[in-house]
Amino acid sequence: MATTFIDYNRDKGFWIAEIYMELTYEYILQALNNINEKISIREELEDDIDFNITGLAKGMLTLTWQSFLKDKDQESEMIFVLEETKKLLNSKEEFISVKELNSYENKKEDVASKWPKPIKTLEVIKIVDALILMLKNEWNKPSNYEMDIEYSFV
């Protein structure tokens, strides 16, 4: 499973399997699509997410938000989107089903994986929480931190 380093400014971040970050992007996109308010970064964020969830970033997936988050107001918008993502995830069942997980994989062209078992929704929330902390400049884990995603369910 390919891993990637996800960081935002100052090289503080975490290592994570790309498939989990792609999954997180799926829910960020769903939350963004549910937001009716004006989001100045919407187009850039949608392009970034699309690039990552279609498998085009396979082997080079990174967080590129610093390229379009130009000021504190835009960072606040991104935090708002992530908070909405958490609300969306909190409204789900305890587990994200294999059927749902694989429906996201079907968007990928030649690089789709198959999820053999469900994943706890709280594991994705943990990733979103880390992204929020990075945007707030409150991430204090060591630079070699590996996001521990528990994937031994059912």
N, C-alpha and C positions, 0 to 999 in steps of 0.2 A: 504494500500500500504506500503510495507516494506521500511524503510529508513536505510541509512548507512552513516557512517562518512568516507569521503574520505580525506586522508591527505598524505603528503609526507614530511618526516623529521620533526622534532620539533613539531609534533602534531598540526600543523596549517593546517586547511582545511575547509571543509564544509559538512553539512548534505544534503542529497539528496535522493529522492526516487530511489530505486535500478533500476527500469525499465528505468529511464532516463540515469543512468550510463551504463546500459547494451546497450542501444541504442547508446550512445557515443562510446562505445567500437566497435560497428559494423562499424562505420564510420572510426575509427582509423585503423581497420583491412583493410577496403577498400583502404584507403590511403596507408598503408604499402604495400599492394599488387600491387599498381600502381608505387611504387618507384623502379627504376632499379639500383640505386646506392647500393653499399655494405653498409649494416647496421649491425654492429657487434652484436647488441642485437636482431636481427630479430627473431631468434628461441625462445628465452626466452619470447619476447613480444607476439609472436603468441600463445605460450602455455598459457600465462597469459590471453590473450583475449579469447581464446577458452574456458578456464575454466569458464570465466565470462559470455559469451554470450550463452552458452548451458544450463544455469540455474543451474549449479553445485554449484555455490557460493550463491545461494538463501539463504537469511537470514544471510550471513556472507561475503558479497561482500566488499572487501577492495582494496585499491591501494597497490600493492606489488612491485612496481617498484624499491624501494630502495634495494630489494634483488638482482637485476641484473644490476642496474645502479651503476657501481663501481667508476666512476670518472667523471670529468667535460666533457670529450669528449663524453662519453656515454649519459650524460644528454643533451648535445648539439644535439646528434643524435635523442633523444626522442623529443626534442623541434622541430627539423626538421620534424619529423613524424607528430607532432601535427599541425605544420604550413601547411603541405600538407593536413591534415584533414580539416583545415579551408578552404583551397582553394577548396577542393572537395565540402564541404558544401555550400560555396559561389556560386558554379556553379549550385546549385539546385534551384528549384522553391521556392517561399515564404513559402509554406507549404510542409511538408513531408506527403504523402498520407497515408490513412488508409491501403491501399493495401500493400504499401512498409513496413510500420511499422509492419503489421501482418506477412509479409513474414519473418521477423527476428524472430518473436515469434515462428514460425513454426519449427525453429532449435532446440528449447527446447523440452525436452522429456515430462516429466510429470508436468512441472511447467509453461507452457505457459500461458500468459495472452492474452487478445484481446484488441486492441486499438479501441475504438468506434468512434474516431474522429481524424483528422490530428493534427500535431503539427507544430508550426512555426520553420522553419529551424534555425532562429536566436537564439532560445532557446538552441539548441544543441551547436551552436557556443559559446554561453555564457559559457557553461560547459568546452569546449576546452580551451577557454581563461583563465579560472580559473586554469586549469591544467598547462598551460604554465607559468602563474604567480607563481605557487607553485614551479615548476622546476627552475625558475629563482630566487627563494627566494625573490620574490616581492609581495607575497600574504600578505595582511595586514588587512584582515577582522578578527573580533573577533573569538575566538575558537568555539563558539557556533553558527556560521553563518549558516543559512539555505538557500541553493540555491533556489531562488525564480523562479520556472519554471511556466510560465503562460500557463495553459492548459485549456482554456475555449473558444476554437476556433470553428468556423463553426457549 
